[in-house]
Amino acid sequence: MDNEYLLEVKNISKKFTSKDHTIPAVRNVNFNLKNGEIFSIVGESGCGKTTTGRIILRLIEADTGEIWFKGKNIRTMSKRTLKGIRPSMQIIFQDPYSSLNPRMNVRKLLSESIMTDKGLSKQEVQQECERLITSVGLEVDDLNKYPHEFSGGQRQRIGIARAIATKPDLIICDEPVSALDLLVQAQILNLLKKLQVDYGYSYIFISHNLSVVKHVSDRIAIMYLGQIVEVGKTDEIFESPHHPYTKLLLDSILKIEPNSNLDLDYECFGGGEMENDEDLCSFYNRCPFGDENCRNFENEYERITETHYVACKKTHHNESGKAAVIRS
Ligand SMILES: Nc1ncnc2c1ncn2[C@@H]1O[C@H](COP(=O)(O)OP(=O)(O)OP(=O)(O)O)[C@@H](O)[C@H]1O
């Protein structure tokens, strides 16, 4: 086990099965996370981001794969042993309101999380509550208030205070700003970034919006229908995208920021249904460049740089970041 990494996710897969169909929600996902790193997983709704995050926390059990956290494979760990690890891994939700008990004031909410740190006196817990609430930009007096007395952004601050109360190493931020307006989004992102600098947390940032994660991420993974289709440093993803789907996502941002240097003709992209072939690239049905080479590609990533990989054989030699029009 390489101690360079706080987290190593190896080949995790998860299918959800109902009476009449099976959804391959996560397909052979692999990535790692260094201490203090901010890693984002980006993709459209239903691509498997939340399932991946929950599998890491073992709130959902994967069908296959390994999850190494601080040198231990937590996927095979008993629930009892896992309980000891739990405080080191926290999650921040899109809607903190639904996870904050409305009958508890903020002091009680935070104290509950702090209490996992056994042996603290009442006074020490009080001091820790005050430290936490001010570190997320709220007032000591706010400790006496109840969740409904706060705005959405303030509630997210309370959710963050509660997550950091257990002094975690890893925080999974699942769409933490999607429900907030633009100004508040920026404030919460700045807060998360500041806390990361001050305390060295590692984050997995889950978002459907590339522009949200652009300024906070060290590296970004692009996910499509259960697969990571491209992963790289933030500037590699933004300045030299290789996968057609990454370009599609970037193009949708650049339409809002009109100085686009991408020139893909997206009218040729079709709808997003997956063919029932586990060896086939998940983007095949929407991709204008697909052919027989798009089969048998799972886990075969083209290496662009030491940090940049793409699950597409058809675009990798395009170094310009422009559209890879390799029509067959
Ligand atoms: N408990 C479940 N039972 C059945 N199917 C599920 C379950 N949870 C998720 N899914 C399905 O798995 C796929 C991936 O869902 P997931 O929530 O992980 O995606 P997501 O990228 O996080 O989407 P969103 O941004 O909308 O939350 C979707 O097709 C979803 O409908």
The ligand as a Gaussian input file, in Angstrom:
#p B3LYP/6-31G(d) Opt

LIG

0 1
 N      -31.113000       3.199000      -4.477000
 C      -31.192000       3.158000      -5.800000
 N      -31.956000       2.233000      -6.420000
 C      -32.047000       2.151000      -7.755000
 N      -31.367000       2.969000      -8.605000
 C      -30.597000       3.916000      -8.045000
 C      -30.466000       4.068000      -6.624000
 N      -29.606000       5.099000      -6.381000
 C      -29.228000       5.557000      -7.582000
 N      -29.821000       4.875000      -8.573000
 C      -29.623000       5.060000     -10.016000
 O      -28.222000       4.976000     -10.270000
 C      -27.809000       5.933000     -11.228000
 C      -26.756000       6.841000     -10.617000
 O      -27.376000       7.644000      -9.598000
 P      -26.562000       8.734000      -8.758000
 O      -27.521000       9.354000      -7.783000
 O      -25.338000       8.120000      -8.213000
 O      -26.181000       9.779000      -9.881000
 P      -25.703000      11.281000      -9.729000
 O      -24.705000      11.499000     -10.794000
 O      -25.283000      11.546000      -8.329000
 O      -27.021000      12.075000     -10.057000
 P      -27.663000      13.337000      -9.318000
 O      -26.736000      14.490000      -9.578000
 O      -28.999000      13.501000      -9.965000
 O      -27.761000      12.957000      -7.856000
 C      -29.072000       6.668000     -11.638000
 O      -29.571000       6.069000     -12.809000
 C      -30.020000       6.455000     -10.489000
 O      -31.363000       6.506000     -10.904000

